[in-house]
């Protein structure tokens, strides 16, 4: 996978959550070829936009019908 922009990473994260319901930080970091720190920052930004809920080491989509509001 090529290096994605912030917006592209966020779209990928949200789409993955729509498909799977939840996803771990480690899995996302491996899939996107970025650090876990980068994924945690991305998840924090998406949580601040009320698009997902963070749990210990993973994230859960708040509403699977959310359109990309970011």
C-alpha positions as CSV (number, residue, x, y, z in Angstrom):
1,X,0.0,0.0,0.0
2,X,1.3,3.4,-0.9
3,X,1.8,6.1,1.7
4,X,-1.6,7.7,2.4
5,X,-2.4,11.3,3.3
6,X,-4.1,12.0,6.6
7,X,-7.5,12.3,4.9
8,X,-6.9,9.0,3.0
9,X,-5.9,7.2,6.3
10,X,-9.0,8.5,8.0
11,X,-11.2,7.2,5.1
12,X,-9.4,3.9,5.2
13,X,-9.9,3.6,9.0
14,X,-13.6,4.4,8.8
15,X,-14.2,2.0,5.9
16,X,-12.4,-0.8,7.8
17,X,-14.5,-0.1,10.8
18,X,-17.7,-0.2,8.7
19,X,-16.7,-3.6,7.4
20,X,-15.3,-5.1,10.6
21,X,-17.0,-3.2,13.4
22,X,-13.8,-2.8,15.3
23,X,-10.1,-2.8,14.5
24,X,-6.9,-2.8,16.5
25,X,-4.2,-0.1,16.5
26,X,-1.6,-2.7,15.6
27,X,-3.6,-4.1,12.7
28,X,-4.2,-0.6,11.3
29,X,-0.5,0.3,11.7
30,X,0.5,-2.9,9.8
31,X,-2.0,-2.4,7.0
32,X,-1.2,1.3,6.5
33,X,2.6,0.8,7.1
34,X,2.7,3.6,9.7
35,X,3.6,3.6,13.4
36,X,1.1,2.8,16.1
37,X,1.7,6.4,17.4
38,X,0.4,7.7,14.0
39,X,-2.7,5.5,14.2
40,X,-3.4,6.5,17.8
41,X,-3.3,10.2,16.7
42,X,-5.6,9.5,13.8
43,X,-8.0,7.6,16.1
44,X,-7.9,10.5,18.6
45,X,-8.8,13.0,15.8
46,X,-11.7,10.8,14.6
47,X,-12.9,10.3,18.1
48,X,-12.9,14.1,18.7
49,X,-15.2,14.3,15.6
50,X,-17.4,11.7,17.2
51,X,-16.9,9.2,14.4
52,X,-15.6,6.4,16.5
53,X,-15.0,5.3,20.1
54,X,-11.6,4.3,21.3
55,X,-11.0,1.4,23.5
56,X,-7.8,0.0,24.9
57,X,-5.7,-0.8,21.8
58,X,-8.6,-0.6,19.3
59,X,-11.5,1.4,18.0
60,X,-15.2,0.8,17.4
61,X,-17.4,2.7,15.0
62,X,-20.0,4.7,16.7
63,X,-22.5,4.7,13.8
64,X,-21.9,2.4,10.9
65,X,-24.1,4.7,8.7
66,X,-22.0,7.8,9.2
67,X,-21.0,9.4,6.0
68,X,-17.4,10.6,5.9
69,X,-17.8,13.9,7.8
70,X,-14.2,14.7,8.1
